[in-house]
Amino acid sequence: MHVHVKGPDGEAKFWIEPSIELAQNYGLTDRQVKAALKLIQEHEDEIRQAWAAHFSGSK
């Protein structure tokens, strides 16, 4: 399970499983990555629910 975060200068991929962590960063600043990480942590439950709903409906 992962999430992509896009910004004006690049994007990053964060793993949600087994724990939230940066997987790859393509051009975001450290500050942008930290801000994205904070938002992901704050909205972890919503992200997990959206992931489950998206992938359960695509089978």
C-alpha positions as CSV (number, residue, x, y, z in Angstrom):
1,M,0.0,0.0,0.0
2,H,1.4,3.4,-1.0
3,V,0.5,6.9,-1.9
4,H,1.9,9.4,-4.4
5,V,2.3,13.1,-3.5
6,K,2.8,15.6,-6.3
7,G,4.1,19.1,-6.0
8,P,5.0,21.8,-8.5
9,D,8.6,20.7,-8.6
10,G,8.3,16.9,-8.4
11,E,6.6,14.1,-6.6
12,A,7.3,11.4,-4.0
13,K,6.0,8.0,-3.1
14,F,5.3,6.9,0.5
15,W,4.8,3.4,1.7
16,I,1.8,3.1,4.0
17,E,2.4,-0.6,4.8
18,P,4.0,-1.8,7.0
19,S,4.6,1.7,8.3
20,I,4.5,5.2,6.8
21,E,7.9,6.0,5.2
22,L,9.3,7.7,2.1
23,A,9.9,5.2,-0.7
24,Q,11.1,7.6,-3.4
25,N,11.5,11.3,-4.0
26,Y,11.7,12.9,-7.4
27,G,12.5,16.6,-6.9
28,L,10.6,17.6,-3.8
29,T,12.6,19.6,-1.2
30,D,13.1,18.2,2.3
31,R,10.6,20.7,3.6
32,Q,7.9,19.5,1.1
33,V,8.6,15.8,2.0
34,K,8.2,16.6,5.7
35,A,5.0,18.4,5.0
36,A,3.6,15.5,2.9
37,L,4.6,13.0,5.6
38,K,2.8,15.0,8.2
39,L,-0.4,15.1,6.1
40,I,-0.2,11.4,5.4
41,Q,0.2,10.7,9.1
42,E,-2.8,13.0,9.9
43,H,-5.0,11.3,7.2
44,E,-3.7,7.8,7.5
45,D,-7.1,6.3,8.2
46,E,-8.8,8.1,5.3
47,I,-6.0,7.0,2.9
48,R,-6.3,3.4,4.0
49,Q,-10.1,3.5,3.5
50,A,-9.8,5.0,0.1
51,W,-7.2,2.4,-0.9
52,A,-9.4,-0.4,0.2
53,A,-12.4,1.0,-1.5
54,H,-10.5,1.6,-4.8
55,F,-9.0,-1.8,-5.0
56,S,-11.9,-3.8,-3.7
57,G,-14.0,-2.2,-6.5
58,S,-11.5,-3.0,-9.2
59,K,-11.7,-6.8,-9.0
